[in-house]
Amino acid sequence: MSSSATERMPRHPPLADQPNELWQSDLTRITLADGTDSEVIGWIDDHSRYMLHLIAHLRVTGRVVTDTFNETATQHGYPTATLGITQKNGKPFKPTTQRKKG
């Protein structure tokens, strides 16, 4: 069995019929080679599957989400709709799942 990402993850048909109709965002935690924890946020056009914006931060806050969305929209135009951030290890920005509360 091949280990390529495209074979491991099922490919879903786009929800959007046209470019800029729907953007999706994703938040992923990574650990750098030096042990630093980082979070990566990305914005993707659902129709074309084009990665519009991808950037790492020490911590992705609501402000980072808003800023990256607006930076991306400045470059590509605003989408008609967005599909919220998804995360595999808890709900983003919820203190109890983001190690911010006991």
Residue pairs with C-beta under 8 A, 6 or more apart in sequence:
1 7
14 22
14 46
14 47
14 49
15 22
15 46
15 83
16 22
16 45
16 46
16 47
17 47
18 47
19 45
19 47
19 48
19 50
20 45
20 47
20 76
20 77
20 78
20 79
20 80
21 46
21 47
21 79
21 80
21 81
22 45
22 46
22 47
22 79
22 80
22 81
22 82
22 83
23 43
23 44
23 45
23 46
23 52
23 72
23 79
23 81
23 82
23 83
24 43
24 44
24 46
24 82
24 83
24 86
25 41
25 42
25 43
25 44
25 65
25 69
25 82
25 83
25 84
25 85
25 86
26 41
26 42
26 44
26 85
26 86
26 87
27 39
27 40
27 41
27 60
27 85
27 86
27 87
27 92
28 39
28 40
28 42
28 87
28 88
29 37
29 38
29 39
29 40
29 89
30 37
30 38
30 39
30 40
30 56
31 37
31 38
32 38
36 58
37 58
38 56
38 57
38 58
39 56
39 57
39 58
39 59
39 60
40 54
40 55
40 56
40 57
40 60
41 53
41 54
41 55
41 57
41 60
41 64
41 65
41 68
41 85
42 51
42 52
42 53
42 54
42 55
43 51
43 52
43 53
43 54
43 68
43 69
43 72
44 50
44 51
44 52
45 52
45 76
45 79
46 83
52 72
52 75
52 76
53 68
53 71
53 72
53 75
55 68
57 64
60 92
61 93
62 93
65 85
69 82
73 79
85 92
89 97
90 96
90 97
90 98
91 97
92 98
95 101
